[in-house]
Amino acid sequence: MTLSPVAYRLAAGLAFWCGSAGTLAAQSGAPGLAGTYQTDVALLENSCREAPVRPMPTVVKHRTGDSTIALEHAGLEYLGVIRADRSFAMQPRTIEAGNVTYTITVNGAFASHERFDARVRIDVRGPGPTRCSYLVGWTGHRSTGTEGAATPSLPRDAIMRFRWTSAGGVESPSGDAAPHGFVVRVDDSAEPVALTAHHVVERYRGENGAAVARGVRHAQLVPAGSGAAPVVLGSMLPLTSARTIDGESWDRDVAMFSVPRSSTAPALTLAPDQAVEGDTVWLLAAVRGSSERLHPAVVIISRDSAFAYRYVRLSDGSLTSGAAVLDRSGRVTGLNVGTVPVTPERWARFESRFPGCCEEVPADGVVGIAVGARALRRHLLPVASRH
């Protein structure tokens, strides 16, 4: 039987369920297994004319201690469970593509927090009596740091500095002293909006008094270093849940502005969900002393109310408030709102507040904190949809 192109997604994607299954190993004290896995494949049995198999990465989503897991692969997300002995069995999944039906069964075991082995059987049924099947073996190896993480591509002039003038005529910092901002489309049906950190605007209000109590005036996004014309923004849009970052939370530090319909500003896309712990993300920012524009980091906290990542190389994250944090597809997975140096004390506070995060204390470095995509979507979508 000749298989449809859907088979290429199913055969590769469904087997990656197995990688996520191993995350239950964290219950016995092993490090959490959320992250990205590179997987080798082998065709073990085949009665079909074609048996499409190929290695592809998968993103595992899991919270330490849970017996349920999810993974994203080839644009599809799957759910499963793992037993206490680290063996796993997935619910059979049936998918129809035209007149062909694919039923996929996944079983296997997690050898360690770095590797899984699985067997994936794909039963194929076509029109009439036509049937065939094939069995695929998978061996998944966990990626670390930026291994296997391709740098996302970006639209031209995507890095921007945020500038504004108050109602009283007082101007904000400019040039390299200005914070960041960006244009993003919250979903396909909404108009693009401009974002920066709430504390950037709030601090300016506090320093300049009640003249700007209703919001900044004449806000602009200035492309960093390209000489392109500034993007003139509209009014500041009300976010009732917005609040400047403090010691207890950082998931509300958002300010949003309208973007005129006539604007040609490059717009990023908000990710449907935020990157998981162990995955690689990139800060999109112009940083003093660095010629890089995409600064890789490894996610250490990915929760509904908190998102944080440790930079791979960046040592000075000053003036990056308001910058976009991107996933491997170039979508916005967070809004950067702060940078903190690594210390044993801070690492201990992270571990106490977010059990299962922060497996070991690095000797040095800095951590970025952001409003994650889940919080951004929760805060912004109602307003952006009305706008």
C-alpha positions as CSV (number, residue, x, y, z in Angstrom):
1,M,0.0,0.0,0.0
2,T,1.3,3.5,-0.8
3,L,1.1,5.7,2.3
4,S,-0.1,9.3,2.3
5,P,2.1,12.1,3.5
6,V,0.3,12.0,6.8
7,A,2.2,8.7,7.5
8,Y,5.4,10.6,7.5
9,R,4.2,12.8,10.3
10,L,2.6,10.0,12.3
11,A,5.4,7.5,12.0
12,A,7.9,10.0,13.2
13,G,5.8,12.0,15.6
14,L,3.8,9.4,17.5
15,A,6.9,7.5,18.5
16,F,8.2,10.5,20.3
17,W,5.5,10.0,22.9
18,C,8.0,7.6,24.4
19,G,10.5,10.3,25.2
20,S,8.0,12.1,27.3
21,A,7.0,9.0,29.2
22,G,10.4,8.9,30.9
23,T,9.8,12.0,32.8
24,L,8.1,10.2,35.6
25,A,11.6,9.0,36.6
26,A,11.9,12.3,38.4
27,Q,9.7,11.0,41.1
28,S,12.5,8.8,42.3
29,G,14.9,11.7,42.6
30,A,16.3,11.7,39.0
31,P,16.4,15.1,37.3
32,G,13.2,16.2,35.5
33,L,13.0,15.1,31.9
34,A,11.1,17.9,30.2
35,G,13.1,19.2,27.3
36,T,14.1,18.3,23.8
37,Y,15.2,14.8,22.6
38,Q,17.0,13.8,19.5
39,T,15.9,10.3,18.4
40,D,17.5,7.5,16.2
41,V,15.0,5.3,14.4
42,A,15.2,1.7,12.9
43,L,12.6,-0.1,10.8
44,L,12.2,-3.5,12.5
45,E,9.3,-5.0,10.6
46,N,7.3,-4.0,7.5
47,S,4.5,-5.5,5.4
48,C,3.6,-2.2,3.7
49,R,4.9,-1.0,0.4
50,E,6.3,2.1,2.1
51,A,7.3,2.6,5.7
52,P,8.4,6.2,6.2
53,V,10.8,6.6,9.1
54,R,13.1,9.5,9.9
55,P,14.8,11.1,13.0
56,M,13.1,14.2,14.3
57,P,13.3,16.1,17.6
58,T,10.5,16.2,20.1
59,V,9.7,18.6,22.9
60,V,8.6,16.8,26.2
61,K,6.3,18.7,28.6
62,H,6.1,17.4,32.1
63,R,5.9,18.6,35.7
64,T,8.0,16.7,38.2
65,G,6.0,14.1,40.1
66,D,3.2,13.9,37.5
67,S,2.3,10.6,35.9
68,T,0.9,12.3,32.8
69,I,3.1,13.7,30.1
70,A,2.7,15.5,26.8
71,L,5.0,16.0,23.8
72,E,5.1,18.2,20.7
73,H,6.5,16.8,17.5
74,A,6.0,17.7,13.9
75,G,3.2,20.1,14.8
76,L,1.3,17.5,16.8
77,E,0.9,17.1,20.6
78,Y,0.3,13.7,22.3
79,L,-0.6,12.6,25.9
80,G,0.5,9.5,27.8
81,V,1.3,7.9,31.1
82,I,4.3,6.1,32.7
83,R,4.3,3.4,35.4
84,A,6.4,3.4,38.5
85,D,8.8,0.9,37.0
86,R,9.5,3.4,34.1
87,S,7.7,1.3,31.6
88,F,5.1,3.1,29.6
89,A,2.1,2.3,27.4
90,M,0.2,4.8,25.3
91,Q,-3.4,4.8,24.4
92,P,-3.7,3.6,20.8
93,R,-4.3,6.6,18.5
94,T,-6.3,6.3,15.3
95,I,-6.1,9.0,12.6
96,E,-7.8,9.1,9.2
97,A,-6.2,10.6,6.1
98,G,-8.4,10.4,3.1
99,N,-9.5,6.7,2.7
100,V,-6.6,5.4,4.8
101,T,-6.7,4.9,8.6
102,Y,-3.6,4.7,10.8
103,T,-3.7,3.1,14.3
104,I,-0.5,3.7,16.3
105,T,0.4,1.8,19.4
106,V,3.4,2.8,21.6
107,N,5.1,0.7,24.3
108,G,8.6,0.9,25.9
109,A,10.7,1.9,28.8
110,F,12.9,4.7,30.1
111,A,16.4,3.6,30.7
112,S,17.6,6.8,32.4
113,H,16.8,10.5,32.5
114,E,19.0,10.8,29.4
115,R,17.5,8.0,27.2
116,F,14.4,6.1,26.2
117,D,13.7,3.0,24.0
118,A,10.4,2.3,22.5
119,R,8.6,0.2,19.9
120,V,5.9,1.8,17.8
121,R,3.5,-0.2,15.7
122,I,1.6,1.5,12.9
123,D,-1.3,-0.5,11.6
124,V,-2.6,0.8,8.2
125,R,-6.0,0.1,6.7
126,G,-7.0,1.2,3.3
127,P,-10.2,0.8,1.2
128,G,-11.7,-2.7,1.3
129,P,-9.5,-5.5,2.5
130,T,-6.2,-3.6,2.1
131,R,-4.2,-3.8,5.4
132,C,-0.5,-3.7,6.3
133,S,1.7,-2.6,9.3
134,Y,5.2,-1.8,10.3
135,L,7.2,-1.7,13.5
136,V,9.7,1.0,14.3
137,G,12.3,1.1,17.1
138,W,13.2,4.4,18.6
139,T,16.1,5.4,20.8
140,G,15.9,9.0,22.2
141,H,18.8,11.0,23.6
142,R,18.1,14.1,25.6
143,S,19.6,17.3,24.2
144,T,21.4,19.7,26.6
145,G,22.1,23.4,26.3
146,T,21.9,24.5,22.7
147,E,22.7,21.1,21.2
148,G,20.5,20.5,18.2
149,A,18.7,23.8,18.6
150,A,18.7,25.7,15.3
151,T,18.7,29.5,15.8
152,P,15.3,30.9,14.7
153,S,15.1,33.2,11.7
154,L,13.8,36.8,12.2
155,P,12.1,39.5,10.2
156,R,14.2,42.5,9.3
157,D,14.3,45.2,12.0
158,A,12.7,43.0,14.6
159,I,14.9,44.4,17.4
160,M,13.5,47.7,18.6
161,R,14.0,50.2,21.4
162,F,11.0,51.7,23.1
163,R,10.8,55.5,23.4
164,W,8.1,57.9,24.4
165,T,7.4,61.5,25.4
166,S,5.2,62.5,28.4
167,A,2.2,64.8,28.2
168,G,4.4,67.4,29.8
169,G,7.1,67.0,27.1
170,V,9.6,65.0,29.1
171,E,11.4,62.5,26.9
172,S,12.4,59.0,27.8
173,P,16.0,57.6,27.4
174,S,17.0,57.0,23.8
175,G,19.6,55.1,21.9
176,D,21.5,52.4,23.7
177,A,20.0,53.6,27.0
178,A,16.5,52.8,26.0
179,P,14.6,49.7,27.0
180,H,13.2,47.3,24.4
181,G,9.8,46.6,22.8
182,F,8.4,44.6,19.9
183,V,5.3,44.2,17.8
184,V,3.4,40.9,18.1
185,R,0.3,39.3,16.7
186,V,-1.6,37.7,19.5
187,D,-3.6,35.5,17.2
188,D,-4.6,35.3,13.5
189,S,-7.8,37.3,14.0
190,A,-6.4,40.1,16.1
191,E,-4.6,43.2,15.0
192,P,-0.9,43.4,16.0
193,V,0.0,45.2,19.2
194,A,3.3,46.6,20.6
195,L,4.6,45.3,24.0
196,T,7.1,46.4,26.5
197,A,7.6,45.8,30.2
198,H,5.1,47.5,32.5
199,H,7.8,48.6,34.9
200,V,9.4,50.6,32.1
201,V,6.3,52.8,31.9
202,E,5.4,52.8,35.6
203,R,8.9,53.8,36.7
204,Y,8.8,56.7,34.2
205,R,5.4,57.7,35.6
206,G,6.7,57.7,39.1
207,E,9.7,59.9,38.2
208,N,7.7,62.4,36.2
209,G,4.5,62.7,38.3
210,A,0.8,62.8,37.5
211,A,1.3,64.4,34.0
212,V,1.6,60.9,32.6
213,A,-0.8,59.1,34.9
214,R,-3.1,58.1,32.1
215,G,-0.3,56.6,30.1
216,V,2.7,57.8,28.0
217,R,2.3,60.0,24.9
218,H,4.0,59.8,21.5
219,A,5.3,56.3,22.0
220,Q,7.7,54.8,19.3
221,L,9.6,51.7,18.6
222,V,12.9,52.5,17.1
223,P,14.7,49.7,15.1
224,A,18.0,49.1,16.8
225,G,21.1,50.0,14.7
226,S,19.4,49.8,11.3
227,G,18.6,53.4,10.7
228,A,15.1,52.5,9.7
229,A,12.3,54.9,10.5
230,P,10.6,54.7,13.9
231,V,7.3,52.9,14.3
232,V,4.8,55.4,15.7
233,L,2.5,53.7,18.1
234,G,-1.1,54.5,19.1
235,S,-2.5,54.8,22.6
236,M,-1.6,52.7,25.6
237,L,-4.2,50.0,25.9
238,P,-5.7,49.2,29.4
239,L,-4.6,46.0,31.0
240,T,-6.3,45.8,34.4
241,S,-4.1,43.0,35.5
242,A,-0.8,44.7,34.7
243,R,1.6,45.2,37.6
244,T,5.3,46.0,37.9
245,I,7.5,43.1,38.8
246,D,8.2,42.6,42.5
247,G,9.6,39.9,44.7
248,E,6.5,37.8,44.6
249,S,5.5,37.7,41.0
250,W,6.6,38.7,37.5
251,D,3.8,37.4,35.3
252,R,1.9,40.7,35.0
253,D,4.7,43.1,34.1
254,V,3.2,44.0,30.7
255,A,2.4,47.2,28.9
256,M,0.5,47.2,25.5
257,F,0.1,49.8,22.8
258,S,-2.0,49.9,19.7
259,V,-0.3,49.8,16.3
260,P,-1.8,51.9,13.5
261,R,-3.3,49.9,10.6
262,S,-1.0,51.7,8.2
263,S,2.1,50.6,10.0
264,T,4.5,48.3,8.2
265,A,6.3,47.2,11.3
266,P,7.5,43.6,11.4
267,A,5.3,41.6,13.7
268,L,6.3,38.5,15.6
269,T,3.8,35.7,16.5
270,L,2.8,34.8,20.0
271,A,3.5,31.1,20.6
272,P,0.5,28.9,21.6
273,D,2.4,27.8,24.7
274,Q,5.7,28.6,26.3
275,A,8.9,26.5,26.0
276,V,9.4,23.8,28.6
277,E,12.1,23.4,31.2
278,G,15.3,22.2,29.6
279,D,14.5,23.6,26.2
280,T,16.5,26.4,24.5
281,V,15.1,29.9,24.0
282,W,16.6,33.1,22.6
283,L,16.5,36.7,23.9
284,L,16.0,39.0,21.0
285,A,17.9,42.1,22.1
286,A,20.7,44.6,21.4
287,V,23.1,44.1,24.3
288,R,25.9,46.4,25.2
289,G,29.3,44.8,24.4
290,S,27.8,42.0,22.2
291,S,27.4,41.9,18.4
292,E,24.9,39.0,18.8
293,R,21.2,39.7,18.4
294,L,19.9,36.3,19.5
295,H,21.2,35.3,23.0
296,P,20.6,31.6,23.8
297,A,19.4,30.4,27.2
298,V,18.1,27.2,28.7
299,V,14.7,27.3,30.4
300,I,14.9,26.5,34.2
301,I,11.3,27.4,35.2
302,S,8.2,27.1,33.0
303,R,5.0,27.4,35.0
304,D,1.7,29.2,34.5
305,S,2.9,32.1,36.8
306,A,6.6,32.1,36.1
307,F,9.1,31.7,33.3
308,A,12.9,31.9,33.7
309,Y,16.0,30.8,31.8
310,R,19.7,30.7,32.3
311,Y,21.8,32.4,29.6
312,V,24.4,30.3,27.9
313,R,26.9,33.2,27.2
314,L,25.3,36.5,28.1
315,S,26.7,38.1,31.2
316,D,25.1,41.6,31.1
317,G,21.4,41.7,30.6
318,S,20.9,45.3,31.5
319,L,18.4,47.4,29.4
320,T,16.8,44.3,27.9
321,S,13.5,44.8,29.7
322,G,10.7,44.6,27.2
323,A,12.6,42.4,24.7
324,A,11.0,39.3,23.2
325,V,12.1,35.8,24.1
326,L,11.7,33.4,21.2
327,D,11.3,29.6,20.9
328,R,13.1,27.6,18.2
329,S,10.4,28.5,15.7
330,G,10.9,32.2,16.1
331,R,7.6,32.7,18.0
332,V,7.3,34.8,21.2
333,T,7.5,32.5,24.2
334,G,8.0,35.3,26.7
335,L,8.4,39.0,27.4
336,N,11.7,39.7,29.2
337,V,11.3,41.7,32.3
338,G,14.5,41.2,34.3
339,T,18.0,39.8,34.8
340,V,19.4,38.4,38.0
341,P,22.9,37.0,38.8
342,V,23.2,33.4,39.8
343,T,23.9,32.8,43.5
344,P,23.3,29.7,45.7
345,E,20.8,31.7,47.7
346,R,18.7,32.7,44.7
347,W,18.9,29.1,43.3
348,A,17.6,27.8,46.7
349,R,14.7,30.3,46.5
350,F,13.8,29.1,43.0
351,E,13.9,25.5,44.2
352,S,11.6,26.2,47.2
353,R,9.1,28.2,45.1
354,F,9.1,25.9,42.1
355,P,9.8,22.3,43.1
356,G,11.5,20.2,40.5
357,C,13.3,23.1,38.8
358,C,16.9,24.1,38.9
359,E,18.6,20.7,39.1
360,E,22.1,22.0,40.0
361,V,23.6,25.3,41.1
362,P,25.9,26.7,38.3
363,A,29.1,28.4,39.4
364,D,28.2,31.7,37.7
365,G,26.1,33.3,35.1
366,V,22.8,35.2,34.9
367,V,19.2,34.3,34.7
368,G,16.5,36.1,32.7
369,I,12.9,36.2,33.9
370,A,9.9,36.8,31.7
371,V,6.2,37.0,31.4
372,G,5.6,33.6,29.8
373,A,3.4,32.9,26.7
374,R,0.6,31.5,28.9
375,A,0.4,34.6,30.9
376,L,0.8,36.9,27.9
377,R,-2.1,35.1,26.1
378,R,-4.2,35.3,29.3
379,H,-3.7,39.0,29.7
380,L,-3.5,40.2,26.1
381,L,-5.9,38.2,24.1
382,P,-9.2,39.8,25.5
383,V,-7.9,43.3,24.9
384,A,-6.1,42.6,21.6
385,S,-9.3,40.9,20.2
386,R,-11.4,44.0,21.0
387,H,-8.8,46.3,19.6
